[in-house]
Amino acid sequence: MSKGSVLPQYIAGLSASFGALCMGASIGWSSPVEDKLYSGEEYGFKVTSGEFGWVSSLLTLGATVICIPIGFCIDWIGRRPTMLVLFPPYMVGWLLMIFAQNVIMLYFGRFILGMCGGAFCVTAPMYCTEISTTALRGTIGSFFQLLIVSGVLFGYLVGAFLDLTPINIVCAILPIIFVTVHFFMPESPVYLALKGRNDDAAKSLQWLRGKGANIDDELKEIIEESKRQNDQEKVNILAALRRPIVLKGLGISVLLQVFQQCTGINAILFYSASIFEDVGASLPGKYASIIIGVTQVVSTFVAVVIIDKAGRRILLIISGLLMAVTTALLGVYFYMSGHSPGSMDNFGWLPIASICIFIVFFSIGFGPVPWLVMAELFSEDVKSVAGSISGTSNWLSAFIVTLLFPILKESIGPGPTFWIFTAVAVIAFFYSIFCVPETKGKTILEIQHILSGGKVKNVENDGGKKI
């Protein structure tokens, strides 16, 4: 059979994941504009420290509340249309940020931007895994995280060199680019087959595999699996979610999402500039943030390259171990600096190095893998809602961590605060060893068999075989 081309899969996957770049820019926005908001010179009103905490954390709260509703929308109107209809609210969010007259407008703007970003966090990974072959599923499924961190770096870069209004305008252009490109992409062939639109599914699959590809076997497999799903007795979604195999997959996916956030990544990203200034680094905070952003993008790109070769589980194990070590070192540095002034004067490099190493190993493991696994573990009848629950747990955790980090930092000190992250990373390390299955190179039926207690040999699947 002709293999066709992998390029259309990459194009469609990157196009869908561009929504993640829009969300990443919203995340990266917080760090460089902190001082601009405190001064009040550009907006005409000052933002207090407590208000800035809400400006930062409302992004994650908006993402939290939208994840479950968007799961139903995905099944109702489709993956591609769901992403396209996010364009108008995205523009409303940035217009509120551009023309804000008071902090309330900032609150609403950030909340709406968070809702749009949270919707992408559920929809884009699902779309990417459904359009890709088994052999490329890990790579294309990791585009989402790669584009998120690229967006964070974009936010750092424009924040370092532009005033506040131009920053907001440039970030508002990103959703326009997304909708312009993704409008020309096909719908997921899996979704089309589930809706009985087999001819449209064939056209979509042919576009994704290339004009010269023989899609007969793969299309037959997709249609047969969709028919099997449709022929099953319809049950209430709550009853479906209570199936033991679904509960097990949901437990794994939710805990990986919670670990992703509760090891401290968003706390470090949102407050990176102030952390560098706290240690007296000679490098201005905005440039330190750019270094962090570049490190994260490069490391995530490495993960995209190796994730289908190394596997998901081993990357989680390595990631959890190194995150535990680096947050422990950060805790030691800040604890000693506070309780024994001057004792760490010669170790100003330690927190900077620890943060960079943390970013590297987060980016190869607990950054991309939870999103990929979320889209791999569930059968089609529960994938949308189960993925939405997982996404909700991620952003709820992010909201809590972002809101509590500055409070804990002031009340118990930065040292013990980072040790909390260390404890979570240690738990994540052992959980990855004993509880997370390897999904590399396995079809959805094989993954379901593993979750039910069976074992499947890790064989390399044919590049054209569909999940």
Number of C-alpha atoms within 10 A of each C-alpha: 10 12 14 18 15 16 12 18 22 19 16 25 27 25 25 31 29 28 32 31 30 30 33 23 29 25 29 28 27 26 24 28 20 22 15 16 22 15 14 13 11 12 19 12 15 17 21 15 14 11 17 22 20 21 23 25 28 25 30 31 24 25 31 27 19 23 31 22 14 26 24 14 18 23 19 12 11 18 28 21 15 20 23 17 12 19 16 13 16 23 21 16 23 24 16 20 26 20 14 18 13 14 20 13 17 25 22 20 27 28 25 25 29 28 27 30 29 30 32 31 29 31 28 28 27 24 28 31 26 23 29 29 25 24 22 22 26 30 25 28 31 31 27 30 28 29 26 30 29 27 28 31 27 25 31 31 21 20 25 20 12 14 13 20 14 14 22 23 14 15 23 22 13 19 23 15 14 22 20 11 16 22 15 11 17 18 22 24 26 26 24 21 22 22 16 14 14 20 12 16 24 22 15 20 26 20 19 27 23 19 15 13 17 16 23 13 12 17 21 13 15 25 21 14 19 21 15 11 15 16 9 9 7 10 10 8 12 10 8 16 20 12 10 12 20 21 16 17 23 22 14 21 30 22 16 27 27 22 26 27 25 24 29 25 23 22 20 20 22 24 20 23 25 20 21 22 15 11 19 13 15 10 12 14 22 22 16 22 30 23 14 25 25 20 19 28 23 17 22 29 22 15 29 24 15 16 25 20 14 12 16 27 22 16 22 27 21 18 25 30 19 22 30 24 18 26 27 22 21 23 23 20 21 21 20 14 17 15 9 10 10 11 12 18 12 8 13 15 12 17 22 19 14 19 22 20 21 25 27 24 24 28 28 26 24 27 31 28 28 27 27 26 28 26 27 28 28 25 19 19 19 17 22 26 25 29 30 27 21 29 32 27 21 29 27 22 22 27 24 15 23 28 21 16 21 18 16 16 14 11 11 10 16 22 22 19 25 25 22 17 23 27 16 20 29 20 15 27 21 15 18 23 15 9 13 20 18 17 22 24 26 24 19 18 14 19 24 19 14 18 20 14 9 10 12 13 8 12 9 11 15 11 15 22 19 24 25
